[in-house]
Amino acid sequence: MHPTELIEKRTRNSKTHHLGGNKYSWDGIIGSVHYKDNPKDEAEQWKEIDNVFEPALAPWDWQMLKAGYHIRVKEDFTAGQIIELEKQGETVQFQPMALEWTNDLDMIQPISMPQGASPVITNPEVDLLPDVGMPSHQGTIRWNNAYGEGLNFEWRCTSSRLIKILEVENLNKLPIPEQHILDGGNPVLRLNLIFDPSRDVDIYVNGKVWDKKTKKKTRKQQTFRKIEFRKDGEVLWGFMPLRYWGSNPESEDNKGQSVATLEKRGDKLYISI
């Protein structure tokens, strides 16, 4: 007898199958395999996640709607707010800005603003529950040379979160830090993005509400969300700890955790990572 899924037994992260007679199987993961449009509606049936990018209505070019969050994105990397994340009717939009060198004294050496790179949109196949087979996709939009030759940028939709990746193909693709950056100590790359959340969303940094006026930094060595977007006390989405790694990610000396800075410049909210 072929296993039959019991739809009514679905949860956010599991499936139950009837194997015949009095035999059942349960398969689950830490992440998500199902979603609801309204998680608070107990009568709504759990649906299978498929993070596939599909054509969208203007002004957006692509959208991902089959998950607990929705993504809309524009192909033009220089078109301002090019990506929108939506959950339960609330949104936040992001606009990539300058890539730069900085240091302990917050000095700046500009590297590049977003370039007019052509995107590559793919929907690679993944299996969310390998033991029972649950085919899905990871919608990905990638701009090669987004910040100049060999400086690439991508957003990738997974079952639980949107992943942002800045890729440096080789260190020689970056300009050498100038002397004032070296003298200021610990030269590091910094990527700036403007973000624009819904009016009714509160932003929390390190567990405390942000007044959108003072400059705030996340703490290092924090294992869960450092930045959260909440509505009526409920966390809608958040930023996981920011990480970096080199060409050999297995080496402990070649990866680490970074911090994020939130500040208001003029009438715009910025996150710098």
Secondary structure by P-SEA (a helix, b strand, c coil): cccccccccccccbbbbbccccbbbbbbcccccbbbcccccccbbbbbbbbccccccccccbbbccccbbbbbbccccccccbbbbccccbbbbbbcbbbbbcccbbbbbcccccbbbbbbbbbbbbcccccbbbbbbbbbbbcccccccccccccccccbbbbbbbcccccccccccaaaaaacbbbbbbbbbbbccccbbbbccccccccccbbbbbcccccccbbbbcccccccccccccccccccccccccccbbbbbbbcccbbbbcc
